[in-house]
């Protein structure tokens, strides 16, 4: 039997709702980082905090699980403990909707004298037990004002024989973060207590003992840290979000649905082109009617589109799929009692115009997906 080929071409604009979170690029020149290093690899931003820990030769320390250890044992306990607190605290949050922040603490043991440290490292001196650990960030930093000075100039710390949680709080100051509490003083100026700043009760830069690991970190703290990092390493616009497409298409008799997760990274060359992937599932349903007979079809395709966004500053950007994804599938159906083979050819593309980065969402004027149906009777 000679197949009779009927074809339909549907080229329509899909309508959908788009939800993304974006932020404007920072303006201004980056500062050189001499002490804390900030490195961006795609959307992962790592802040390295180098610390010289001044200890007397032969000093021994009690470290839980390790008994008595030397300075290197203390340093590695502090380093791994502080990193674990920061990185587990930061990991649920994104800065500007796409950047993951990481903290790398490097503690080197040096001799207990002011001349033995590296000027490009923070200098921390160990005090007797019971000493209230402090960091002087320099640059005239207000106790309650974040300040990027520790990225370009070394800070001085005097820490007691403390545990990793307190070390991690002090590392927060070396990251440029201010305390989220103020000291309460009596009439003679003596500190008699502390008062959390509004809304910061139990956060990590507050008196963290008033909170728990689940209250220590929040979006505000992550945003403040990202602002510090962004001063020394420009963090270009980026976004990640979800594209919802729901489209009923009278012309082709299709209903298509897709939920695509868009994770646009950043252009490593800052040339105004963001790049990334949209991945998800594209579902298609439809109905074919001929000569009083009809059949329904449906299919589902995993989609992975490489996207680029071209634009400048706050936008508009145009987001396009670099190459449409082509899919071909043949299904057996029946028109009344006559078997037919239905071939579905998809060209799944994505074009979103007028993407603005200034208000956390974007509008678009066009998305297109081509669907071609062939069905052949037998
Ligand atoms: Zn503090």
Boltz pocket constraint, residues with backbone or C-beta under 6 A from the ligand:
constraints:
  - pocket:
      binder: B
      contacts: [[A, 133], [A, 169], [A, 170], [A, 173], [A, 178], [A, 179], [A, 205]]
      max_distance: 6.0
